[in-house]
Each structure stands twice: as structure tokens, then as C-alpha cells.
């Protein structure tokens, strides 16, 4: 069973915006810290932003441009991405924060290019 499904990616020009969504299959994920991760071409997967019920955390590159949020009643986690740059390109995944191997999904591709 796929536990986390990401959506909302696409092709966007530099300076544009996208909002990614992560739908959880069970309410388990409503009780744990969650994160958005990115795997850029040729690089390892890395945390972009994390959210608990009391705190948020962003990588330096995401601060001021990205906003992570959650709606536990809907079992959803979101990543609003503004002022996108070409080096934001990659496949974006949601998972627990820190991540668990068994919960990696297919991800959603984000391509920032003119």
C-alpha cells in the first residue's frame, strides 16, 4: 500500500511558484513530524523543510521562499514554493521527519527552467 502520495509538481519558469501536496493514507502521519525532501539530478536526496506540531525547519536555500504546512484533519502536508530558481529542480518527496525508508513514494517532479 502506498502510504504517501505527492502531487503538484510541474514545469515553471524562474521566479514562478508551485504548491506541492502530500496525501497520507492513514492518520498515523497526522501525529508525527513530516518533511519535504528533494533529490536533484545526480545528487542525494536532502531535506528541504520539516514541520512538527510546534516548529518548522528550513534549509538555508528554502528560507524566505518556501513554506511548509499541514492539515492533520485532511491528512495533508503542503509545500508552497515561491521565487523558484533553476537549482530547485528535482524530484520532491514527502516522508516523516526524519525519514523512514519504507515510506518513500514516487515523488513529484519540479523543473524550473526558462
N, C-alpha and C positions, 0 to 999 in steps of 0.2 A: 504494500500500500504506500502510495506517495503521501508523505506527511506534510510537505511544504511545497507550494506551487507559486513560482514567481511570474509576474507579468508586468507589462508596461514599457518594456524596452523598445528601442527603435533607432532610426537614423535621425540625427538632429544636427543642426549647424552650430558651430561655436557660438557661445553666448545664449543658446537656447535652454529650454527647460524640459524635464521629464519627471513624471511621478511614477515610481515603481510600487507595486503592490505585492504582498506576500500573503497568501491564504493558507491558513493552517487547517489540517484535517481534524484535529482534536483540540479540546480546550486546555490540554496539558500546556501548550505553548503560551497560553494566556497568563501562566503563573511563573514563567521563568524569564530571565533576561534574554533578549533577542538581538541579533545583529545583521547588518548587511555587509557582504563581502564582495570583493571584486577580483577577478582574475584577468589581468591584462595579457595581451598576446606575448607569449614567451616568458611570462613571469609567474611566480607563485601566487596563489590566492591570498588575499590580505583583507583584514578588517577595514571597512570604511566608516561605519558608525554602529554604535551599540546603544541599547536602551534597556534600563531596568524599570522598576516602578517608582524609583526615586531619582534616577540620574540618566543622563545621556553622555555619550563619549564620541568624539570625532577624531579622525586623523587630521593632521595639520592641513592636508590638501583639501579636506572636506569642510573644515571650519568656515563658517560665514557663508557657505554656498549651499550646503546640504542640510536637510532637516529630517531626522528620523522621528517617527511617531507610531503609536499603536492604538488599536481599538480592541480591547480584550473581549468585549461583548460580541464583536463580529469575528474574532479570531484572526485579525488582520494586523500586519505591520507594513508601514509605508516608508518610502524614502523619496522626499521631494528634492530634486536636484536642479539648481539654478546656475546660471553663468557657466554652463558646461564648457569644458576645454577638451581638445583632442586627446590629452593623456587621461581623460576619464573613460576612454574607450575600454571595453572589456565585457566579460560576462558577469552579471551581478547575481548573487545568491543570497538567500536568507537562511539563517540557521540559529541555533542557540548561541549565546554569547557567554563563555567561549563555545566554539562549535563542537558538535558531535558528528563523527564520521557518518553514522548511519542516517543522518538527516539531510545530507546534501541532495538537492534536487537537480533539475535540468538548468536552472538559471534563466536569465533573460538577457539578451544581447543588447548592449548600448554602444552605438557607434556615433562618435562626434567628429564630423567632417564637413568641410565645405564642398 
